[in-house]
Amino acid sequence: MTVTVAIVGSGPAGFYTAQALLDRGDGYAIDIIDLQPAPFGLIRFGVAPDHQATKNVMRKFHQTALRDQVSFFGNVEVGRDVSVDELRDAYDAVVLAIGASDERGLNIPGGGLPGVYPSQAFAGWYNAQPQYRDLDPLLDHQAIAVIGNGNVAIDVARVLVKNENEMASSDLPEHVAAAIASSPLCDVYVFGRRGPNQAKFTNVELREMGRLEQCVSLVDPAQLPDEASGHDERDLRLKKKNLDTLRGFAGALPGSKPKRVHFQFYAMPVEVLGEARVEGLRLERTQVIEGRAQGTGETFEIACGAVVAAIGYRARAIEGAPFDDHRGVVSNTDGRVGDGLYAVGWIMRGPSGVISTNKKDGVLVAGHIEADIGGGGKPGRSGLEGLLRDRGVRAVSYDDWQAIEAAEIANATPPAPRRKFTTTDEMLAVLD
């Protein structure tokens, strides 16, 4: 008997779970539900627009979506259009794969001023995520501060300083490109509370910052340790590569190019300055003791017109699933949440790893479903379709999505791969 499975979320964790179930045989009918009309989650809305090679995993997910056992229900929000409890009634198994959609706040004085943006909103703006279409960030100053020492911080900095030629093969939305091009921005400060050995940059992304056409990356050599340190051999190799790259930045000339990215370590933000909007940032010098940043009492300030906080994510509680507020994840035991209810990806384990890290979550939970669900019996797809029809919800199928994607590709100016629609209404208009 066919086992019906609803996967809530069409990002990497959701698709890896679908594929892991399909790898176990043909006895599964899988419906992937997403609040966006477009599938692929983080791949479409999180990966920076100039990193198209990273998006190639969508090809694998596309093949999964085309399988006869799989259907896509886009433009359907679980919690608004249908509840978790209703899905549990309709499906033999429900898998939560909705990621971590809330950002850890910049909880310091001035953190709520206009011009302070969580990186998820800022990245959503330059990645054409519909809810951030009209973010219109303040880019009318010569400087901007980015708080964080991970790849998201580097993405934000890089997108802001690349020129039109460097972004030509990206899918950066036109209104975003225009806003960046007209900005007087020439200095981006990337601050980290701890030192280079604790930074989370991957070396590929860090090295790229040394090859920008109109921007030079800088670092104070006094902030670089004599040698790298890591938790294990693999981590140590990465830290050594990063340290070598940063040493190259330390020898760069600030005036050699018209724009600059300043990597500053041992600096903890303590206050966003300004009255009606961001005018600057006050930071405290830190020292790292047993891996933790501790303030020294010495402060300094920079003038800037905006602050982007790339300091981590947490999942959002969803009605119908127990939530661990301290950890910011759905309460689970190795992906098991309750009878027939499971979690994968960031909502299961927190925001860590890279895209492929989610694959093992999918394999793990697919194994749980196989072990836990002896045989199917619940209606699955027909039950969901009935609920949506009764509530007047317009679901976007995968065929619909392919029509939307074809229109985006047709609208692009080569070498750009597509010109993204930036609102849900624009996407649905293609179908009308």
N, C-alpha and C positions, 0 to 999 in steps of 0.2 A: 504494500500500500504506500502511496506517495506521501512523504513527509512535507508539510507546508512550512515554509520559513519566511519570515519578514525580517529584512535587514534595514534598520533605520539609519540612514547615512550612506552616501554614495562616494565617499572618499576612499583612500587606499585601504583602510581597515575593513570597510564594508565590502569592497570588491575582492580583496584577498580572502575574506571569509566565504564569499560566494564561490570563488574558484576552488577553495579547499573542499567545500561540500560537493561540487561537481566532480572533483577528482575521486570522490568516494563512491561514485556510481550515479545512475540515472534516477534514483528514487527520491529526488528532491524537486519541489517546485518553489522557486525562490523569487520573491518580490523585493526590489530595492527601492526604498522610499526616501525622498529628499525634499527639503523645503524649497530648494532652488529648481528652476526649470532645467538648469544645466547640471549634468552629473560631474563626478570626479573630485568634488570637494576641494581639499587642500591643493591638488594638482592645478586646478583652474584658478582658485582664488588665493592661494598662499605662496606658490612658487613664483619668484620674481619674473616679470615679463621678459627680461633679457636672458633668461636661462631656459631657453626652449628645449635644450637637450634633456633637461631634467623631466620635462613633461612627456617624454617619449613613452613612459610607462602607461600612458593613456591608451596606447595601441593594444597592449595586453588586456586592459580592462574593457576596451571596445569589443574584443573577441569574446570575452565573458558575457557581456551584455547581449550579444547576438545569439547566444545559445537558446535553444527552444525552451529550456526549463526556467529561463530568467525573464522577468519583466521589470520595467522601470516605471516608477510613479513619481515624476517630478512635480514641483509646485504644490506639494502636499506637506503641510507642517504637522508633525506629530506633537500633540499637546494643544493644537488649535483645531485642526480639521478632523483629527481622529486621535483617540487617547491610547496610551500604552495598554491600559486594561482591555480596551476594545480589540487591539491587535492580539493580545494574549488569548482572548476568546475566539478569535478567528483563525489563528495559526497555531500549529503544533510547537513552533519555537519562534521566539522573537529575539533578535540580536541588536543591541544598541551600539551604534558605531558613529556617534554624533560628535566625537572629538571634544576639544576644549575651547569653547567659544567665548569665555570670559577672560579678560586680561587682569593680571594683578595690578592694582592701582598704584599710582605714584602718591602715596599718602604722606605728603609733606606740605607745609604751608605754601599756598599758591598753586597747589596741584590741580585745582579746579578752574584756573584761569583760562580764558579763551587763548588758544594757541598751544595748549597741552593736549597731546593725542596719544592714545594707546597705539602700539604698533599694529595691532590687528586692524583697527580702523584705517590707519594710514596705508598699510599694505592693501587692505580691501579697496581703498580709493584708487590706487594705481593698478590694481588687478581687476577693476570693473565689477566688484561685488555690489549688487544692486543697492543694498541698504547703506552703502557708503558713497554712492554716486555723487551726492551733493555735499560731501565733507568740506570741500573748498578750504583746505588748510592755509594758514597764514604763512606765505612764502615771500613776504615783502621786505625782508631784512637780509642783511649780508651774511648772517650766521644762523645756524640751527644746531641744537644739541640733541644727540641721540643717547639715551641711557641704556646700556646693556653691552655685553661682550659675547654675543652669540651671532649666528649667521643672519638672524632677522635684522639685527642692528647694521650689519654690513650691507644687507640688501637695501635697506632704507637709504643709507649713505650713498651707495653706488648708483641707485636709480636717480638720485637727486643731482649727481655730478657728471653723469655721462652726457655726451653731446648727442645731437640728432643723428649723426652718422653711426655712432655706437649703438643707438637704440633702433636703427632702421629695421632690423630683422626681428624685433620684439613685437609683442601684442599690447604695448602700452596704449591706453585709450587716448584719442586725439585731444580731449579737453585736458587731460593730465599732462600730456606733452606740451601743450600750449602754456599751461600754468607754470611748468618748470622752466620752459624756455624764456618766459618773460620775467622770471624772478631774478633779483640782483644777487641771489645766494652765491657766495664764493668760499665760505668756510663752514665745514661740517665737523662738529666735535663729537667723538665717540668716547663716552666715559664708561669706565669699569670700576667697581668698588674694590676689586682685588687686582692681582698682578697678572702679567702675561702667562705665567704657568697655570693660572686658574681660568683663563679665558676659554670659551667654548667654540671659538671659530674653527671651522675645518680649513685645512691649508689651501685647498683649491680656491675657496672663496677669498681667503686672505691674500694669496698671491695675485689674484686678479686686481686687487686694489693698487698694485704696483705697476699696472700696465694700462692705465687709463690715459686717454689722449689729451685731455685738458685739465687733469687733476693730479696732484702729487700727494702721496700719503706720507705722513710725518709721525715720528714718535721721539720722545725724549730719551736719549741713550742712557741717562741716569736711571730710568725706570726699568731697564732690561737687566735681568739677573745674569750672572756669569754662566750658568748652566741650567738646562731644563730639568724639571722633575715631573714624574707621572705616577699614576697608581699602579700601572703594570707596564710590561714591555711595549705593548701596542700604544698605550697612552703616552709613554715616554717618547716614542718615535714621532708622534704627532706634535708634541710640545717642542721637540727639537726643531722640526720643520717650521713651526710657527715662529719660534725664536729667531731662526735664521732669516726668515722673511722680514720680521720686525727690525732686525739689525740693518737690513737693506733700506728700510724706511728711515732709519735713524740718520743715514748719510745723505738723505735727499735735501735739495735746496728749496726752501719755501717759495721763492719767487720764480722757480723754473717753469711753472705752469699757472694759468689764471685762477685755478681753484685748488683748494686744499682740504684734505681730510686729516684731522688731528686725532690720533689714537692716544688717549690719556688714561693711565691706569692709577690705581690707588686714590680714587676720587669718588666720594659719596655725595649725591645731591641732598641738600638739607632744606633748600627753599627756592621756589620759583619766584622771581622778582617781577614786580609790575603791579599796576592798579587796574586798569581796564582790560589789559591783555598782557601776554608775556613780553617782558623787556630784558630779562636776563636770568641767570641761574647762579645760585650760591652753592658751592660744594665744599666738603671737608676732606682734607687729606687723611688717608687711612694707612694703616699697617696691617699686614696679614699675620695673625697669630693662630697657630694650629688650624690653618685653613679658613679662618673667619676674618672678615674685615672689621677692624676696630678704629674708631675715629681718634685722631691725634689732637683735636682742638684747633688745628690750623685751618683756616678757611680761605677761599679765593672766589672770585666772581668772573663770569664772562657775560658779555652782552650778546643777546640772541633774540630772535623774534618768535621762535617756536621751540617746543620740546617734544620729542617722540620717546615714549617709554617702552622699551623692548625688554621687559623684566620678567617675562614668564606668563603662562596661561593656567587656567583652571577650568574644569568642566562646570557646566551649569546644571543645577538640579532639574530633573524632569519628573513631572507628576506620574506616579505609578511605579517608580523605582526608588529603592532606598538610597540615600546619599550620605557620603562621608564628607561633611563640611570641612573638617580639618585638613584632609588630603586633597579635597577638591575633585573627587572621583565618585562614581557610582560604587556603592558598597558591593564587593564581590569577593569570591574565593577562586582565584585562578580563572576568572572569566565567568563563573557561575554566579548569578544574581539571585535567582529564585526558580521555582518550578517552571521550566520552559522559557526562562528569561536569562539572557546572557549579555556580556559586554566585551568589546574588543577595542584596541587602540587607546587613544589618550583618555577616553572616558573610563577605561578600565584601569590603566596604570599610571596616568599622569602624562604631561607633555615631555616626552623624551625620545631620543633616537631619531632616525631618518625615515624616509618613506618606506623602505624595505623592512624596517623593524616591525611594521605592522603585520607582515606576512606570518610570522610565527604565532601571533595572536589569533589570526584566522584559522590556522591549522589546529591550534589548541582547542578553540571553541567548536570547530567542526567535529573534532573527536568527541567533545562532550555531548554534542547533539546526537551523534551516532550512538553513543553509549546510553544516553538518557531517554531518547524517544524511541520506544520499542516499535511503534507503528503509527502511521498517520491516521487521520480521521476528521480533522477540522477542515473547514471549507477553503481557507486561505484566500486566494485571489478573488473569487466570486464574492466572498464576504466583504472584502475591502472595497471592491467596485460598487457594491450595493450601498455601503455607508457613504462613499463619496458622491454617488449619484443622488442619494436622498438629500445631501447637504449642499448640492450645487457646486461642488468643488471641481475645478477644471484641472485634471491631472494631465501632465505632459508625458507621453510615452517615449520610448527610445527612438521610434521612428520620427516622432515630432522633433526630438532633440537633433536628430541627423539633418532634418530640414532647417532648423535654426543654425546649426553649425555650417551647413552649406552656404547659407546666406552670409554668415560672418566671413567665410573664406572668399566668397565672391566680392564682398565689399572692400576687401583689403587691397592696399597698394603694395605690390612686391617691393622688397623682399619680406615684408611683414606677412606672417602666416595667416592672420585673420584680423578683422576689425571687430572687436568684441561689442556686442550689445551691452549697454550699461544699466538697463532697467528691465524688470520683468515684463512690463507692458510692451517694450520693443520686441522682446522675444516672442511673446504671444501674438503680436501683430503679424509676424511671419506666417503663423499658422492660420490666420484669418484671411 
